[in-house]
């Protein structure tokens, strides 16, 4: 039987746990960064969709106004299609303006949601960096020997590093995950409702304009 090696010293075991902790903590921070980046990309795509929706609505209103101004002089005042204008064209414009309003609201809520995600990511990154400093200072406080001269005073190196570690530990920001998740959840719920209204309003407005165009062309 092969002889067993010498047992690991407590210091080597502690260093191994410390290295594993740092590795796991670093993986957690990388994971949070990837999740935040993916969330930003998804929000960017939603915002881009609603930007195009606003342009489509605005262009449709402009084209319909141009078409009406060029078509109306050809219609006698007696046979002016007031019913079509009041019940189809005006509601269509209102719905298109409503779609633009809700699309802008969606983009505003996305900016606020991105801000909340960024704040949580910044707090997580700050916590990670401060914890790394704190661990290094704790290690220094337990291994440093002798005194350090600071100005005209001499201080114990161990106690000074211990005080710095305590100060660093107090600087760790508090991350309220529940508050951030609730805020993002509320924004997501609003975005879903507003996006649905924006798309539905645009579609109904387009249908009304199409019906009004057919009625105008078929008018005597």
JOBEL-V421647 format. One record per run of one state. SS is the DSSP state (a for helix, b for strand, c for the rest). FROM is the first residue (numbers start at 0). TO is the last residue. Records with the same first field share a line. If there is no record, write none. Layout:
SS->FROM-TO + FROM-TO
//
This chain:
c->0-8 + 72-80 + 143-145 + 150-151 + 170-175 + 218-219
a->9-71 + 81-142 + 156-169 + 176-217
b->146-149 + 152-155
//
